[in-house]
Amino acid sequence: MNEASWDRIGRVVLGVVLLIVGFGVMGDTGGVIVGLIGLVPLLTGLAGRCPVYSLLGIRTNNTEA
């Protein structure tokens, strides 16, 4: 895990908001795109690991894995 709890919570909230806006509010092709983009922060927040953070050597938590 390379994400702190505040980072994970923010990602999950952002992901859920994007999914709701994309699929529930916008609709059409743009809404589907926004909804699918929302899956990325949602899934990385739930997993606690960000592949981009791993590539760049970034950690928002203080523990070593």
Contacts in CASP RR format, 6 or more apart in sequence:
PFRMAT RR
TARGET T0000
AUTHOR 0000-0000-0000
METHOD contacts of the structure
MODEL  1
MNEASWDRIGRVVLGVVLLIVGFGVMGDTGGVIVGLIGLVPLLTGLAGRC
PVYSLLGIRTNNTEA
1 48 0 8 1.000
1 49 0 8 1.000
1 61 0 8 1.000
1 63 0 8 1.000
1 65 0 8 1.000
2 48 0 8 1.000
2 49 0 8 1.000
2 50 0 8 1.000
2 53 0 8 1.000
2 54 0 8 1.000
2 57 0 8 1.000
2 58 0 8 1.000
2 59 0 8 1.000
2 60 0 8 1.000
2 61 0 8 1.000
2 65 0 8 1.000
3 11 0 8 1.000
3 44 0 8 1.000
3 45 0 8 1.000
3 48 0 8 1.000
3 49 0 8 1.000
3 50 0 8 1.000
3 53 0 8 1.000
3 60 0 8 1.000
3 61 0 8 1.000
4 60 0 8 1.000
4 61 0 8 1.000
4 62 0 8 1.000
5 61 0 8 1.000
6 60 0 8 1.000
7 45 0 8 1.000
7 60 0 8 1.000
7 61 0 8 1.000
8 45 0 8 1.000
8 46 0 8 1.000
8 48 0 8 1.000
10 41 0 8 1.000
10 45 0 8 1.000
11 41 0 8 1.000
11 42 0 8 1.000
11 44 0 8 1.000
11 45 0 8 1.000
12 41 0 8 1.000
12 42 0 8 1.000
12 45 0 8 1.000
12 46 0 8 1.000
14 38 0 8 1.000
14 41 0 8 1.000
14 42 0 8 1.000
15 38 0 8 1.000
15 39 0 8 1.000
15 40 0 8 1.000
15 41 0 8 1.000
15 42 0 8 1.000
16 42 0 8 1.000
18 34 0 8 1.000
18 35 0 8 1.000
18 37 0 8 1.000
18 38 0 8 1.000
18 41 0 8 1.000
18 42 0 8 1.000
19 35 0 8 1.000
19 38 0 8 1.000
19 39 0 8 1.000
19 42 0 8 1.000
21 31 0 8 1.000
21 34 0 8 1.000
21 35 0 8 1.000
22 30 0 8 1.000
22 31 0 8 1.000
22 32 0 8 1.000
22 34 0 8 1.000
22 35 0 8 1.000
23 31 0 8 1.000
23 32 0 8 1.000
23 35 0 8 1.000
25 31 0 8 1.000
26 34 0 8 1.000
44 50 0 8 1.000
44 51 0 8 1.000
50 58 0 8 1.000
52 58 0 8 1.000
53 59 0 8 1.000
53 60 0 8 1.000
END
